[in-house]
C-alpha cells in the first residue's frame, strides 16, 4: 500500500520519484550508472543479513555492475506491500521473489544455483540527503532463504520458508504454526511442552 500522492509534500514526492528511478535503474534498465545517478556524494548500501553492498560511489557502482545487476535471476520480481514516507526517509516492505538459477553473491554468497524458488519478505530503509539517496539498509530473514534453498533442512529449528511471505500476503493464514509444531514434536518424543512447564 503506497501513500496517496495527495498526502505527500513536494519534498516527499521528489524522494519517491528518486527511489522509483533507482529501482527502475537496477531492475528494468539494468544500469549501474543510472542507479548511481540517484545516489548522494557519499552513499552507503548494506544488505544486512549477508553484509553485501558498499560504501562510496565507486564501491557501490562496482557492486551493482559486477554483482547485483548481472547476478539477478531473469524472473526476479518485487511485490510492494507497504511504503512509508517520512521527511528524509522511505521505508518499503516488500516480497522479493526469484528462482535461484544463477549465482547470487549479493544474496547467497558462495552458493551455486539451487534451482529453488525463493520468496522472502524484505524491509528497506532508505535515507536521503539533498534529494538523493544517502543510504539503503535492507533486511530479510536469511534463515528463511536457507530453508527455501534447501540449505537448512533441520525441521527441529524454529524457522519457516516461503510461508513467511505467504503470511504477509494472506493475513488469514494460521499464526503460531512453529509453536504448534514444537509442541507436537515434544509430545511425540515424550517431553513436556512449553505450555506444561510454564
PEBELHU-V601821 format. One record per residue. N is the residue number from 1. RES is the residue in three letters. PSI is psi as a letter, one per 30 degrees, with the letter a starting at -180 (999 if undefined). Layout:
n-><N:N>
res-><RES:RES>
psi-><PSI:PSI>
This chain:
n-><1:2:3:4:5:6:7:8:9:10:11:12:13:14:15:16:17:18:19:20:21:22:23:24:25:26:27:28:29:30:31:32:33:34:35:36:37:38:39:40:41:42:43:44:45:46:47:48:49:50:51:52:53:54:55:56:57:58:59:60:61:62:63:64:65:66:67:68:69:70:71:72:73:74:75:76:77:78:79:80:81:82:83:84:85:86:87:88:89:90:91:92:93:94:95:96:97:98:99:100:101:102:103:104:105:106:107:108:109:110:111:112:113:114:115:116:117:118:119:120:121:122:123:124:125:126:127:128:129:130:131:132:133:134:135:136:137:138:139:140:141:142:143:144:145:146:147:148:149:150:151:152:153:154:155:156:157:158:159:160:161:162:163:164:165:166:167:168:169:170:171:172:173:174:175:176:177:178:179:180:181:182:183:184:185:186:187:188:189:190:191:192:193:194:195:196:197:198>
res-><UNK:UNK:UNK:UNK:UNK:UNK:UNK:UNK:UNK:UNK:UNK:UNK:UNK:UNK:UNK:UNK:UNK:UNK:UNK:UNK:UNK:UNK:UNK:UNK:UNK:UNK:UNK:UNK:UNK:UNK:UNK:UNK:UNK:UNK:UNK:UNK:UNK:UNK:UNK:UNK:UNK:UNK:UNK:UNK:UNK:UNK:UNK:UNK:UNK:UNK:UNK:UNK:UNK:UNK:UNK:UNK:UNK:UNK:UNK:UNK:UNK:UNK:UNK:UNK:UNK:UNK:UNK:UNK:UNK:UNK:UNK:UNK:UNK:UNK:UNK:UNK:UNK:UNK:UNK:UNK:UNK:UNK:UNK:UNK:UNK:UNK:UNK:UNK:UNK:UNK:UNK:UNK:UNK:UNK:UNK:UNK:UNK:UNK:UNK:UNK:UNK:UNK:UNK:UNK:UNK:UNK:UNK:UNK:UNK:UNK:UNK:UNK:UNK:UNK:UNK:UNK:UNK:UNK:UNK:UNK:UNK:UNK:UNK:UNK:UNK:UNK:UNK:UNK:UNK:UNK:UNK:UNK:UNK:UNK:UNK:UNK:UNK:UNK:UNK:UNK:UNK:UNK:UNK:UNK:UNK:UNK:UNK:UNK:UNK:UNK:UNK:UNK:UNK:UNK:UNK:UNK:UNK:UNK:UNK:UNK:UNK:UNK:UNK:UNK:UNK:UNK:UNK:UNK:UNK:UNK:UNK:UNK:UNK:UNK:UNK:UNK:UNK:UNK:UNK:UNK:UNK:UNK:UNK:UNK:UNK:UNK:UNK:UNK:UNK:UNK:UNK:UNK:UNK:UNK:UNK:UNK:UNK:UNK>
psi-><j:l:l:k:e:f:f:k:l:e:e:e:e:e:e:e:e:e:e:e:e:e:e:e:e:e:f:e:f:h:j:e:e:e:e:e:f:f:l:a:e:i:l:k:k:j:j:e:f:g:h:l:b:l:k:l:e:e:e:e:e:e:e:e:e:f:d:e:e:f:g:k:k:f:g:k:l:k:j:k:e:l:k:k:k:a:e:g:l:k:j:k:k:l:k:j:k:l:k:i:f:l:k:i:f:f:e:i:k:g:k:l:k:f:g:k:k:k:j:k:k:l:k:k:j:j:k:l:k:h:g:l:k:e:l:k:j:k:k:l:j:f:e:e:e:e:e:f:g:g:f:j:g:j:f:f:k:i:l:l:b:f:f:e:e:e:e:e:f:i:f:f:l:k:l:g:e:e:e:e:e:e:e:e:e:e:e:f:g:g:l:k:l:f:e:f:f:999>
